[in-house]
Amino acid sequence: MKTLLSNLFCMLFLICHTVAQTGSIKGTIKEQSAGMGLPGASVVIDGTTNGAMTDINGNFEIRGLKPGTYFLKTSYVGFVSE
């Protein structure tokens, strides 16, 4: 019985540890010529609806991401995407 409980505890620990492994992408969107942060810019992971809006200083964070490589798309009123 003790071995069964010990094995069950180990399995639950591994499952919880695996599920908890997420990351985030943080950054700042700035206007190129003046270097000022752009508040309210949209930052989205390409091909998804997962994203964030920048704060007053142009900072953003997208949380809860699985490990991997991501491509971001940004948009802002009055600017052209390249």
Secondary structure as a PSIPRED ss2 file (coil, helix, strand):
# PSIPRED VFORMAT (PSIPRED V4.0)

   1 M C   1.000  0.000  0.000
   2 K H   0.000  1.000  0.000
   3 T H   0.000  1.000  0.000
   4 L H   0.000  1.000  0.000
   5 L H   0.000  1.000  0.000
   6 S H   0.000  1.000  0.000
   7 N H   0.000  1.000  0.000
   8 L H   0.000  1.000  0.000
   9 F H   0.000  1.000  0.000
  10 C H   0.000  1.000  0.000
  11 M H   0.000  1.000  0.000
  12 L H   0.000  1.000  0.000
  13 F H   0.000  1.000  0.000
  14 L H   0.000  1.000  0.000
  15 I H   0.000  1.000  0.000
  16 C H   0.000  1.000  0.000
  17 H H   0.000  1.000  0.000
  18 T H   0.000  1.000  0.000
  19 V H   0.000  1.000  0.000
  20 A C   1.000  0.000  0.000
  21 Q C   1.000  0.000  0.000
  22 T C   1.000  0.000  0.000
  23 G E   0.000  0.000  1.000
  24 S E   0.000  0.000  1.000
  25 I E   0.000  0.000  1.000
  26 K E   0.000  0.000  1.000
  27 G E   0.000  0.000  1.000
  28 T E   0.000  0.000  1.000
  29 I C   1.000  0.000  0.000
  30 K E   0.000  0.000  1.000
  31 E C   1.000  0.000  0.000
  32 Q C   1.000  0.000  0.000
  33 S C   1.000  0.000  0.000
  34 A C   1.000  0.000  0.000
  35 G C   1.000  0.000  0.000
  36 M C   1.000  0.000  0.000
  37 G E   0.000  0.000  1.000
  38 L C   1.000  0.000  0.000
  39 P C   1.000  0.000  0.000
  40 G C   1.000  0.000  0.000
  41 A C   1.000  0.000  0.000
  42 S E   0.000  0.000  1.000
  43 V E   0.000  0.000  1.000
  44 V E   0.000  0.000  1.000
  45 I E   0.000  0.000  1.000
  46 D C   1.000  0.000  0.000
  47 G C   1.000  0.000  0.000
  48 T C   1.000  0.000  0.000
  49 T C   1.000  0.000  0.000
  50 N C   1.000  0.000  0.000
  51 G E   0.000  0.000  1.000
  52 A E   0.000  0.000  1.000
  53 M E   0.000  0.000  1.000
  54 T C   1.000  0.000  0.000
  55 D C   1.000  0.000  0.000
  56 I C   1.000  0.000  0.000
  57 N C   1.000  0.000  0.000
  58 G C   1.000  0.000  0.000
  59 N E   0.000  0.000  1.000
  60 F E   0.000  0.000  1.000
  61 E E   0.000  0.000  1.000
  62 I E   0.000  0.000  1.000
  63 R E   0.000  0.000  1.000
  64 G E   0.000  0.000  1.000
  65 L E   0.000  0.000  1.000
  66 K C   1.000  0.000  0.000
  67 P C   1.000  0.000  0.000
  68 G C   1.000  0.000  0.000
  69 T C   1.000  0.000  0.000
  70 Y C   1.000  0.000  0.000
  71 F C   1.000  0.000  0.000
  72 L E   0.000  0.000  1.000
  73 K E   0.000  0.000  1.000
  74 T E   0.000  0.000  1.000
  75 S E   0.000  0.000  1.000
  76 Y C   1.000  0.000  0.000
  77 V C   1.000  0.000  0.000
  78 G C   1.000  0.000  0.000
  79 F C   1.000  0.000  0.000
  80 V C   1.000  0.000  0.000
  81 S C   1.000  0.000  0.000
  82 E C   1.000  0.000  0.000
